[in-house]
């Protein structure tokens, strides 16, 4: 018997963390008929009510939807079906904003001490590698990171761009 089963037998309150629930169905009515009982059950829990919010409207899966920071879109071409997995636009924007925030400390200028610059570059490297790992399920995450960085670094000096290229090489 597992520890959870033992605790349940002793009358202990149990919990399962279930955030970002996706509900699938054949049509809009199926999805709504499955989603409403979930919302109602959450509202009427004997251990305290909590609110499930529907942040996205019911739609066909070929229109795509955001789930756990990914944008998922179903494609069907003849007899072949697949799901396109990309990082949600909001997460891409957050990534670029964070890099832009850290970038001034990575520049090769007289205003930035060498130790400070090296520390900032290591911090950026850790952030980039962590972000790429968090979204590794996306199609071609390395290409996406490269593209997002190039947009941020477009007007930077060659020395700063070179420092970031070494970070990109560490993705492979």
N, CA and C atoms as an extended XYZ file, in Angstrom:
516
Properties=species:S:1:pos:R:3:atomname:S:1:resname:S:1:resid:I:1 pbc="F F F"
N         0.851       -1.175        0.000 N   UNK     1
C         0.000        0.000        0.000 CA  UNK     1
C         0.896        1.237        0.000 C   UNK     1
N         0.545        2.196       -0.863 N   UNK     2
C         1.344        3.416       -0.964 CA  UNK     2
C         1.084        4.323        0.237 C   UNK     2
N         1.965        5.280        0.421 N   UNK     3
C         1.806        6.248        1.507 CA  UNK     3
C         0.503        7.027        1.333 C   UNK     3
N         0.184        7.402        0.074 N   UNK     4
C        -1.041        8.149       -0.189 CA  UNK     4
C        -2.269        7.327        0.186 C   UNK     4
N        -2.257        6.024       -0.142 N   UNK     5
C        -3.390        5.157        0.201 CA  UNK     5
C        -3.532        5.022        1.713 C   UNK     5
N        -2.414        4.911        2.406 N   UNK     6
C        -2.432        4.804        3.865 CA  UNK     6
C        -3.007        6.072        4.483 C   UNK     6
N        -2.550        7.225        4.016 N   UNK     7
C        -3.053        8.493        4.540 CA  UNK     7
C        -4.546        8.667        4.251 C   UNK     7
N        -4.984        8.237        3.065 N   UNK     8
C        -6.404        8.344        2.717 CA  UNK     8
C        -7.250        7.477        3.651 C   UNK     8
N        -6.771        6.278        3.982 N   UNK     9
C        -7.494        5.390        4.893 CA  UNK     9
C        -7.592        5.989        6.290 C   UNK     9
N        -6.605        6.798        6.652 N   UNK    10
C        -6.595        7.434        7.972 CA  UNK    10
C        -7.433        8.705        7.998 C   UNK    10
N        -8.104        9.016        6.912 N   UNK    11
C        -8.965       10.197        6.877 CA  UNK    11
C        -8.238       11.486        6.565 C   UNK    11
N        -7.034       11.408        6.036 N   UNK    12
C        -6.277       12.605        5.694 CA  UNK    12
C        -6.834       13.237        4.412 C   UNK    12
N        -6.805       14.541        4.331 N   UNK    13
C        -7.245       15.254        3.137 CA  UNK    13
C        -6.151       15.125        2.084 C   UNK    13
N        -6.546       14.754        0.871 N   UNK    14
C        -5.591       14.554       -0.221 CA  UNK    14
C        -5.783       15.674       -1.246 C   UNK    14
N        -4.766       15.894       -2.049 N   UNK    15
C        -4.838       16.919       -3.091 CA  UNK    15
C        -4.111       16.427       -4.332 C   UNK    15
N        -4.628       16.791       -5.479 N   UNK    16
C        -3.939       16.598       -6.758 CA  UNK    16
C        -3.938       17.956       -7.446 C   UNK    16
N        -2.785       18.423       -7.823 N   UNK    17
C        -2.672       19.710       -8.479 CA  UNK    17
C        -3.021       19.531       -9.954 C   UNK    17
N        -4.076       20.152      -10.395 N   UNK    18
C        -4.547       20.023      -11.774 CA  UNK    18
C        -4.818       21.398      -12.359 C   UNK    18
N        -3.797       22.037      -12.810 N   UNK    19
C        -3.945       23.364      -13.402 CA  UNK    19
C        -3.850       23.216      -14.911 C   UNK    19
N        -4.394       24.182      -15.634 N   UNK    20
C        -4.336       24.180      -17.090 CA  UNK    20
C        -4.907       22.905      -17.691 C   UNK    20
N        -6.150       22.647      -17.381 N   UNK    21
C        -6.845       21.463      -17.879 CA  UNK    21
C        -7.343       21.758      -19.288 C   UNK    21
N        -7.082       20.857      -20.221 N   UNK    22
C        -7.611       20.985      -21.581 CA  UNK    22
C        -8.724       19.963      -21.755 C   UNK    22
N        -9.851       20.400      -22.293 N   UNK    23
C       -11.001       19.525      -22.517 CA  UNK    23
C       -11.222       19.401      -24.017 C   UNK    23
N       -11.254       18.172      -24.521 N   UNK    24
C       -11.453       17.919      -25.941 CA  UNK    24
C       -12.795       17.248      -26.164 C   UNK    24
N       -13.392       17.485      -27.302 N   UNK    25
C       -14.652       16.856      -27.674 CA  UNK    25
C       -14.846       16.927      -29.172 C   UNK    25
N       -15.889       16.263      -29.655 N   UNK    26
C       -16.166       16.234      -31.088 CA  UNK    26
C       -16.720       17.559      -31.611 C   UNK    26
N       -17.419       18.301      -30.743 N   UNK    27
C       -18.007       19.569      -31.167 CA  UNK    27
C       -18.091       20.509      -29.964 C   UNK    27
N       -18.550       21.725      -30.207 N   UNK    28
C       -18.629       22.759      -29.167 CA  UNK    28
C       -19.491       22.295      -27.989 C   UNK    28
N       -20.618       21.658      -28.286 N   UNK    29
C       -21.520       21.205      -27.226 CA  UNK    29
C       -20.841       20.150      -26.340 C   UNK    29
N       -20.087       19.228      -26.948 N   UNK    30
C       -19.362       18.216      -26.167 CA  UNK    30
C       -18.386       18.880      -25.201 C   UNK    30
N       -17.619       19.822      -25.715 N   UNK    31
C       -16.607       20.484      -24.892 CA  UNK    31
C       -17.261       21.246      -23.748 C   UNK    31
N       -18.293       22.015      -24.065 N   UNK    32
C       -18.966       22.794      -23.023 CA  UNK    32
C       -19.644       21.889      -21.999 C   UNK    32
N       -20.220       20.759      -22.452 N   UNK    33
C       -20.887       19.857      -21.509 CA  UNK    33
C       -19.876       19.166      -20.591 C   UNK    33
N       -18.627       19.029      -21.023 N   UNK    34
C       -17.589       18.449      -20.165 CA  UNK    34
C       -16.951       19.502      -19.263 C   UNK    34
N       -16.827       20.715      -19.761 N   UNK    35
C       -16.157       21.769      -18.992 CA  UNK    35
C       -17.008       22.267      -17.838 C   UNK    35
N       -18.295       22.418      -18.046 N   UNK    36
C       -19.157       22.977      -17.001 CA  UNK    36
C       -19.162       22.153      -15.705 C   UNK    36
N       -19.240       20.809      -15.757 N   UNK    37
C       -19.172       20.048      -14.496 CA  UNK    37
C       -17.839       20.233      -13.759 C   UNK    37
N       -16.744       20.421      -14.500 N   UNK    38
C       -15.450       20.676      -13.848 CA  UNK    38
C       -15.498       21.984      -13.067 C   UNK    38
N       -16.016       23.015      -13.700 N   UNK    39
C       -16.118       24.328      -13.061 CA  UNK    39
C       -17.028       24.238      -11.839 C   UNK    39
N       -18.154       23.545      -11.988 N   UNK    40
C       -19.110       23.405      -10.885 CA  UNK    40
C       -18.507       22.618       -9.719 C   UNK    40
N       -17.816       21.525      -10.027 N   UNK    41
C       -17.197       20.714       -8.978 CA  UNK    41
C       -16.152       21.511       -8.213 C   UNK    41
N       -15.399       22.314       -8.918 N   UNK    42
C       -14.380       23.140       -8.258 CA  UNK    42
C       -15.026       24.180       -7.349 C   UNK    42
N       -16.135       24.726       -7.783 N   UNK    43
C       -16.831       25.751       -7.008 CA  UNK    43
C       -17.468       25.160       -5.750 C   UNK    43
N       -17.850       23.882       -5.788 N   UNK    44
C       -18.601       23.263       -4.687 CA  UNK    44
C       -17.768       22.264       -3.890 C   UNK    44
N       -16.478       22.346       -3.949 N   UNK    45
C       -15.619       21.394       -3.251 CA  UNK    45
C       -15.840       21.462       -1.740 C   UNK    45
N       -15.959       20.307       -1.068 N   UNK    46
C       -16.147       20.329        0.387 CA  UNK    46
C       -14.914       20.845        1.137 C   UNK    46
N       -13.791       20.951        0.453 N   UNK    47
C       -12.566       21.427        1.092 CA  UNK    47
C       -12.298       22.896        0.789 C   UNK    47
N       -13.282       23.560        0.228 N   UNK    48
C       -13.137       24.975       -0.094 CA  UNK    48
C       -13.248       25.196       -1.585 C   UNK    48
N       -13.935       26.219       -1.935 N   UNK    49
C       -14.167       26.507       -3.350 CA  UNK    49
C       -12.928       27.129       -3.981 C   UNK    49
N       -12.724       26.806       -5.218 N   UNK    50
C       -11.733       27.516       -6.007 CA  UNK    50
C       -12.320       27.711       -7.403 C   UNK    50
N       -11.747       28.654       -8.104 N   UNK    51
C       -12.334       29.074       -9.368 CA  UNK    51
C       -11.485       28.582      -10.532 C   UNK    51
N       -12.125       27.884      -11.448 N   UNK    52
C       -11.484       27.535      -12.710 CA  UNK    52
C       -11.922       28.581      -13.731 C   UNK    52
N       -10.971       29.230      -14.339 N   UNK    53
C       -11.302       30.256      -15.319 CA  UNK    53
C       -11.117       29.712      -16.724 C   UNK    53
N       -12.040       30.013      -17.560 N   UNK    54
C       -11.895       29.676      -18.978 CA  UNK    54
C       -11.274       30.884      -19.649 C   UNK    54
N        -9.980       30.806      -19.889 N   UNK    55
C        -9.277       31.951      -20.458 CA  UNK    55
C        -9.342       31.955      -21.976 C   UNK    55
N        -9.769       30.848      -22.573 N   UNK    56
C        -9.882       30.772      -24.016 CA  UNK    56
C       -11.265       30.234      -24.364 C   UNK    56
N       -11.805       30.720      -25.449 N   UNK    57
C       -13.122       30.259      -25.869 CA  UNK    57
C       -13.013       28.883      -26.523 C   UNK    57
N       -14.147       28.228      -26.625 N   UNK    58
C       -14.190       26.936      -27.307 CA  UNK    58
C       -13.927       27.168      -28.784 C   UNK    58
N       -13.057       26.356      -29.347 N   UNK    59
C       -12.696       26.517      -30.755 CA  UNK    59
C       -12.302       25.177      -31.354 C   UNK    59
N       -12.198       25.136      -32.664 N   UNK    60
C       -11.729       23.932      -33.341 CA  UNK    60
C       -10.224       23.836      -33.136 C   UNK    60
N        -9.715       22.621      -32.971 N   UNK    61
C        -8.289       22.470      -32.661 CA  UNK    61
C        -7.382       22.925      -33.796 C   UNK    61
N        -7.914       23.016      -35.008 N   UNK    62
C        -7.084       23.508      -36.113 CA  UNK    62
C        -6.835       25.016      -36.010 C   UNK    62
N        -7.617       25.706      -35.161 N   UNK    63
C        -7.378       27.134      -34.929 CA  UNK    63
C        -6.232       27.346      -33.946 C   UNK    63
N        -5.851       26.309      -33.249 N   UNK    64
C        -4.769       26.391      -32.292 CA  UNK    64
C        -5.230       26.928      -30.952 C   UNK    64
N        -4.442       26.621      -29.924 N   UNK    65
C        -4.753       27.095      -28.586 CA  UNK    65
C        -3.478       27.118      -27.762 C   UNK    65
N        -3.499       27.931      -26.719 N   UNK    66
C        -2.363       28.068      -25.816 CA  UNK    66
C        -2.559       27.084      -24.663 C   UNK    66
N        -1.505       26.316      -24.351 N   UNK    67
C        -1.564       25.359      -23.257 CA  UNK    67
C        -0.180       25.244      -22.635 C   UNK    67
N        -0.059       25.585      -21.358 N   UNK    68
C         1.200       25.508      -20.617 CA  UNK    68
C         2.346       26.265      -21.300 C   UNK    68
N         2.032       27.423      -21.874 N   UNK    69
C         3.056       28.246      -22.510 CA  UNK    69
C         3.361       27.871      -23.945 C   UNK    69
N         2.734       26.818      -24.443 N   UNK    70
C         2.910       26.397      -25.825 CA  UNK    70
C         1.701       26.808      -26.650 C   UNK    70
N         1.914       27.017      -27.928 N   UNK    71
C         0.808       27.186      -28.872 CA  UNK    71
C         0.734       25.885      -29.661 C   UNK    71
N        -0.387       25.193      -29.518 N   UNK    72
C        -0.597       23.911      -30.185 CA  UNK    72
C        -1.614       24.097      -31.297 C   UNK    72
N        -1.311       23.559      -32.450 N   UNK    73
C        -2.222       23.689      -33.590 CA  UNK    73
C        -2.237       22.371      -34.354 C   UNK    73
N        -3.429       21.838      -34.555 N   UNK    74
C        -3.604       20.562      -35.235 CA  UNK    74
C        -3.706       20.790      -36.730 C   UNK    74
N        -3.001       19.964      -37.496 N   UNK    75
C        -3.039       20.031      -38.950 CA  UNK    75
C        -3.429       18.671      -39.497 C   UNK    75
N        -4.198       18.680      -40.564 N   UNK    76
C        -4.562       17.453      -41.249 CA  UNK    76
C        -4.372       17.674      -42.734 C   UNK    76
N        -3.482       16.895      -43.317 N   UNK    77
C        -3.201       16.993      -44.750 CA  UNK    77
C        -3.342       15.609      -45.357 C   UNK    77
N        -4.458       15.377      -46.033 N   UNK    78
C        -4.710       14.059      -46.594 CA  UNK    78
C        -4.872       13.039      -45.489 C   UNK    78
N        -4.045       12.026      -45.504 N   UNK    79
C        -4.109       10.972      -44.481 CA  UNK    79
C        -3.166       11.239      -43.314 C   UNK    79
N        -2.462       12.352      -43.376 N   UNK    80
C        -1.488       12.680      -42.341 CA  UNK    80
C        -2.041       13.764      -41.427 C   UNK    80
N        -1.979       13.522      -40.132 N   UNK    81
C        -2.356       14.519      -39.135 CA  UNK    81
C        -1.186       14.712      -38.180 C   UNK    81
N        -0.979       15.930      -37.748 N   UNK    82
C         0.076       16.206      -36.778 CA  UNK    82
C        -0.264       17.459      -35.994 C   UNK    82
N         0.412       17.630      -34.879 N   UNK    83
C         0.232       18.803      -34.045 CA  UNK    83
C         1.498       19.653      -34.151 C   UNK    83
N         1.316       20.897      -34.547 N   UNK    84
C         2.412       21.855      -34.586 CA  UNK    84
C         2.583       22.409      -33.173 C   UNK    84
N         3.797       22.359      -32.656 N   UNK    85
C         4.077       22.820      -31.298 CA  UNK    85
C         5.027       24.011      -31.380 C   UNK    85
N         4.565       25.138      -30.885 N   UNK    86
C         5.369       26.353      -30.882 CA  UNK    86
C         5.251       26.989      -29.497 C   UNK    86
N         6.146       27.884      -29.191 N   UNK    87
C         6.066       28.627      -27.940 CA  UNK    87
C         5.055       29.751      -28.137 C   UNK    87
N         4.216       29.988      -27.148 N   UNK    88
C         3.208       31.047      -27.215 CA  UNK    88
C         3.888       32.404      -27.387 C   UNK    88
N         3.245       33.289      -28.140 N   UNK    89
C         3.812       34.617      -28.417 CA  UNK    89
C         4.156       35.373      -27.140 C   UNK    89
N         3.304       35.279      -26.126 N   UNK    90
C         3.558       35.986      -24.866 CA  UNK    90
C         4.864       35.510      -24.234 C   UNK    90
N         5.146       34.215      -24.288 N   UNK    91
C         6.391       33.686      -23.718 CA  UNK    91
C         7.602       34.149      -24.529 C   UNK    91
N         7.451       34.251      -25.846 N   UNK    92
C         8.538       34.751      -26.686 CA  UNK    92
C         8.848       36.213      -26.335 C   UNK    92
N         7.790       36.999      -26.165 N   UNK    93
C         7.972       38.415      -25.816 CA  UNK    93
C         8.638       38.568      -24.453 C   UNK    93
N         8.244       37.729      -23.491 N   UNK    94
C         8.865       37.773      -22.166 CA  UNK    94
C        10.346       37.419      -22.254 C   UNK    94
N        10.675       36.433      -23.079 N   UNK    95
C        12.065       36.021      -23.277 CA  UNK    95
C        12.888       37.199      -23.815 C   UNK    95
N        12.381       37.834      -24.866 N   UNK    96
C        13.117       38.943      -25.463 CA  UNK    96
C        13.234       40.126      -24.502 C   UNK    96
N        12.200       40.377      -23.733 N   UNK    97
C        12.245       41.481      -22.763 CA  UNK    97
C        13.306       41.214      -21.702 C   UNK    97
N        13.403       39.985      -21.231 N   UNK    98
C        14.408       39.637      -20.209 CA  UNK    98
C        15.820       39.786      -20.777 C   UNK    98
N        16.034       39.321      -22.003 N   UNK    99
C        17.350       39.461      -22.629 CA  UNK    99
C        17.686       40.946      -22.800 C   UNK    99
N        16.718       41.737      -23.263 N   UNK   100
C        16.945       43.173      -23.438 CA  UNK   100
C        17.267       43.844      -22.105 C   UNK   100
N        16.644       43.361      -21.027 N   UNK   101
C        16.906       43.911      -19.687 CA  UNK   101
C        18.333       43.602      -19.234 C   UNK   101
N        18.819       42.407      -19.543 N   UNK   102
C        20.153       41.992      -19.109 CA  UNK   102
C        21.258       42.470      -20.050 C   UNK   102
N        20.909       42.787      -21.268 N   UNK   103
C        21.888       43.129      -22.295 CA  UNK   103
C        22.839       44.274      -21.941 C   UNK   103
N        22.380       45.372      -21.334 N   UNK   104
C        23.324       46.458      -21.029 CA  UNK   104
C        24.508       46.022      -20.165 C   UNK   104
N        24.327       45.012      -19.349 N   UNK   105
C        25.409       44.535      -18.482 CA  UNK   105
C        26.382       43.612      -19.226 C   UNK   105
N        26.014       43.215      -20.435 N   UNK   106
C        26.846       42.298      -21.219 CA  UNK   106
C        27.674       43.021      -22.274 C   UNK   106
N        27.473       44.306      -22.419 N   UNK   107
C        28.143       45.062      -23.470 CA  UNK   107
C        29.616       45.272      -23.161 C   UNK   107
N        30.399       45.309      -24.214 N   UNK   108
C        31.827       45.566      -24.099 CA  UNK   108
C        32.047       47.083      -24.181 C   UNK   108
N        31.874       47.743      -23.037 N   UNK   109
C        32.080       49.190      -22.966 CA  UNK   109
C        32.921       49.516      -21.741 C   UNK   109
N        33.385       50.747      -21.680 N   UNK   110
C        34.166       51.174      -20.514 CA  UNK   110
C        33.303       51.265      -19.267 C   UNK   110
N        31.991       51.429      -19.452 N   UNK   111
C        31.081       51.576      -18.310 CA  UNK   111
C        30.794       50.251      -17.602 C   UNK   111
N        31.125       49.138      -18.246 N   UNK   112
C        30.840       47.820      -17.663 CA  UNK   112
C        32.165       47.134      -17.359 C   UNK   112
N        32.394       46.852      -16.094 N   UNK   113
C        33.629       46.176      -15.692 CA  UNK   113
C        33.638       44.745      -16.241 C   UNK   113
N        34.838       44.224      -16.478 N   UNK   114
C        34.975       42.892      -17.076 CA  UNK   114
C        34.293       41.819      -16.230 C   UNK   114
N        34.517       41.847      -14.914 N   UNK   115
C        33.899       40.843      -14.039 CA  UNK   115
C        32.375       40.932      -14.076 C   UNK   115
N        31.864       42.165      -14.075 N   UNK   116
C        30.415       42.371      -14.134 CA  UNK   116
C        29.858       41.826      -15.455 C   UNK   116
N        30.582       42.102      -16.548 N   UNK   117
C        30.161       41.633      -17.867 CA  UNK   117
C        30.158       40.103      -17.916 C   UNK   117
N        31.208       39.483      -17.422 N   UNK   118
C        31.294       38.020      -17.437 CA  UNK   118
C        30.180       37.394      -16.601 C   UNK   118
N        29.912       37.992      -15.456 N   UNK   119
C        28.828       37.493      -14.600 CA  UNK   119
C        27.479       37.639      -15.298 C   UNK   119
N        27.261       38.784      -15.957 N   UNK   120
C        25.998       39.019      -16.664 CA  UNK   120
C        25.842       38.041      -17.826 C   UNK   120
N        26.920       37.776      -18.548 N   UNK   121
C        26.861       36.836      -19.670 CA  UNK   121
C        26.519       35.436      -19.158 C   UNK   121
N        27.097       35.053      -18.025 N   UNK   122
C        26.764       33.742      -17.448 CA  UNK   122
C        25.298       33.681      -17.014 C   UNK   122
N        24.791       34.792      -16.469 N   UNK   123
C        23.387       34.842      -16.071 CA  UNK   123
C        22.480       34.707      -17.296 C   UNK   123
N        22.835       35.410      -18.362 N   UNK   124
C        22.054       35.329      -19.604 CA  UNK   124
C        22.127       33.914      -20.167 C   UNK   124
N        23.317       33.331      -20.141 N   UNK   125
C        23.471       31.960      -20.651 CA  UNK   125
C        22.577       31.002      -19.872 C   UNK   125
N        22.570       31.126      -18.559 N   UNK   126
C        21.714       30.274      -17.733 CA  UNK   126
C        20.241       30.473      -18.049 C   UNK   126
N        19.852       31.741      -18.260 N   UNK   127
C        18.459       32.038      -18.586 CA  UNK   127
C        18.082       31.427      -19.935 C   UNK   127
N        18.941       31.610      -20.931 N   UNK   128
C        18.656       31.088      -22.273 CA  UNK   128
C        18.567       29.562      -22.253 C   UNK   128
N        19.535       28.922      -21.626 N   UNK   129
C        19.534       27.452      -21.582 CA  UNK   129
C        18.326       26.930      -20.804 C   UNK   129
N        17.970       27.600      -19.711 N   UNK   130
C        16.800       27.193      -18.933 CA  UNK   130
C        15.512       27.374      -19.714 C   UNK   130
N        15.411       28.486      -20.440 N   UNK   131
C        14.214       28.756      -21.242 CA  UNK   131
C        14.088       27.723      -22.354 C   UNK   131
N        15.208       27.437      -23.023 N   UNK   132
C        15.198       26.439      -24.103 CA  UNK   132
C        14.817       25.064      -23.555 C   UNK   132
N        15.287       24.733      -22.377 N   UNK   133
C        14.936       23.444      -21.753 CA  UNK   133
C        13.454       23.411      -21.374 C   UNK   133
N        12.934       24.520      -20.860 N   UNK   134
C        11.526       24.582      -20.460 CA  UNK   134
C        10.594       24.404      -21.654 C   UNK   134
N        11.032       24.851      -22.821 N   UNK   135
C        10.188       24.767      -24.021 CA  UNK   135
C        10.758       23.790      -25.046 C   UNK   135
N        11.442       22.774      -24.582 N   UNK   136
C        12.099       21.830      -25.493 CA  UNK   136
C        11.117       21.028      -26.343 C   UNK   136
N         9.853       20.998      -25.990 N   UNK   137
C         8.851       20.273      -26.788 CA  UNK   137
C         8.455       21.037      -28.045 C   UNK   137
N         8.823       22.316      -28.108 N   UNK   138
C         8.493       23.107      -29.296 CA  UNK   138
C         9.320       22.621      -30.478 C   UNK   138
N         8.712       22.705      -31.661 N   UNK   139
C         9.417       22.341      -32.888 CA  UNK   139
C        10.602       23.287      -33.070 C   UNK   139
N        11.789       22.755      -33.255 N   UNK   140
C        13.017       23.517      -33.516 CA  UNK   140
C        13.253       24.634      -32.498 C   UNK   140
N        13.330       24.276      -31.223 N   UNK   141
C        13.527       25.278      -30.164 CA  UNK   141
C        14.854       26.010      -30.340 C   UNK   141
N        15.885       25.320      -30.804 N   UNK   142
C        17.181       25.981      -30.986 CA  UNK   142
C        17.094       27.064      -32.058 C   UNK   142
N        16.405       26.767      -33.147 N   UNK   143
C        16.210       27.761      -34.199 CA  UNK   143
C        15.399       28.943      -33.701 C   UNK   143
N        14.383       28.663      -32.879 N   UNK   144
C        13.553       29.731      -32.321 CA  UNK   144
C        14.379       30.634      -31.405 C   UNK   144
N        15.181       30.048      -30.530 N   UNK   145
C        16.028       30.841      -29.628 CA  UNK   145
C        16.990       31.701      -30.443 C   UNK   145
N        17.573       31.115      -31.468 N   UNK   146
C        18.500       31.851      -32.327 CA  UNK   146
C        17.787       33.049      -32.984 C   UNK   146
N        16.596       32.804      -33.498 N   UNK   147
C        15.820       33.869      -34.154 CA  UNK   147
C        15.454       34.987      -33.175 C   UNK   147
N        14.986       34.614      -31.985 N   UNK   148
C        14.595       35.615      -30.991 CA  UNK   148
C        15.796       36.433      -30.535 C   UNK   148
N        16.935       35.778      -30.350 N   UNK   149
C        18.143       36.498      -29.935 CA  UNK   149
C        18.629       37.437      -31.027 C   UNK   149
N        18.599       36.978      -32.274 N   UNK   150
C        19.052       37.833      -33.368 CA  UNK   150
C        18.221       39.103      -33.461 C   UNK   150
N        16.930       39.000      -33.181 N   UNK   151
C        16.074       40.192      -33.199 CA  UNK   151
C        16.493       41.179      -32.107 C   UNK   151
N        16.837       40.668      -30.924 N   UNK   152
C        17.241       41.534      -29.815 CA  UNK   152
C        18.628       42.121      -30.069 C   UNK   152
N        19.527       41.340      -30.677 N   UNK   153
C        20.919       41.742      -30.845 CA  UNK   153
C        21.200       42.494      -32.140 C   UNK   153
N        20.191       42.740      -32.936 N   UNK   154
C        20.365       43.293      -34.281 CA  UNK   154
C        21.290       44.505      -34.321 C   UNK   154
N        21.134       45.434      -33.405 N   UNK   155
C        21.920       46.675      -33.446 CA  UNK   155
C        23.086       46.689      -32.454 C   UNK   155
N        23.410       45.541      -31.901 N   UNK   156
C        24.524       45.471      -30.952 CA  UNK   156
C        25.859       45.411      -31.692 C   UNK   156
N        26.937       45.676      -30.959 N   UNK   157
C        28.278       45.627      -31.551 CA  UNK   157
C        28.645       44.182      -31.879 C   UNK   157
N        29.626       44.031      -32.732 N   UNK   158
C        30.084       42.701      -33.134 CA  UNK   158
C        30.582       41.906      -31.922 C   UNK   158
N        31.248       42.569      -30.976 N   UNK   159
C        31.782       41.873      -29.795 CA  UNK   159
C        30.648       41.300      -28.944 C   UNK   159
N        29.591       42.077      -28.747 N   UNK   160
C        28.452       41.595      -27.963 CA  UNK   160
C        27.755       40.450      -28.699 C   UNK   160
N        27.573       40.594      -30.002 N   UNK   161
C        26.959       39.520      -30.787 CA  UNK   161
C        27.790       38.249      -30.718 C   UNK   161
N        29.115       38.398      -30.747 N   UNK   162
C        29.996       37.231      -30.674 CA  UNK   162
C        29.823       36.498      -29.341 C   UNK   162
N        29.721       37.247      -28.259 N   UNK   163
C        29.534       36.628      -26.936 CA  UNK   163
C        28.242       35.810      -26.913 C   UNK   163
N        27.206       36.308      -27.555 N   UNK   164
C        25.937       35.585      -27.575 CA  UNK   164
C        25.973       34.395      -28.527 C   UNK   164
N        26.766       34.484      -29.587 N   UNK   165
C        26.891       33.332      -30.488 CA  UNK   165
C        27.482       32.136      -29.741 C   UNK   165
N        28.408       32.410      -28.835 N   UNK   166
C        28.995       31.301      -28.064 CA  UNK   166
C        27.929       30.648      -27.186 C   UNK   166
N        26.984       31.450      -26.708 N   UNK   167
C        25.870       30.896      -25.930 CA  UNK   167
C        25.011       30.013      -26.824 C   UNK   167
N        24.757       30.475      -28.040 N   UNK   168
C        23.941       29.692      -28.973 CA  UNK   168
C        24.620       28.361      -29.326 C   UNK   168
N        25.926       28.375      -29.434 N   UNK   169
C        26.633       27.119      -29.729 CA  UNK   169
C        26.462       26.106      -28.603 C   UNK   169
N        26.284       26.599      -27.379 N   UNK   170
C        26.125       25.677      -26.248 CA  UNK   170
C        24.745       25.011      -26.246 C   UNK   170
N        23.830       25.471      -27.090 N   UNK   171
C        22.509       24.831      -27.201 CA  UNK   171
C        22.575       23.496      -27.931 C   UNK   171
N        23.588       23.304      -28.754 N   UNK   172
C        23.649       22.078      -29.566 CA  UNK   172
C        24.140       20.901      -28.783 C   UNK   172
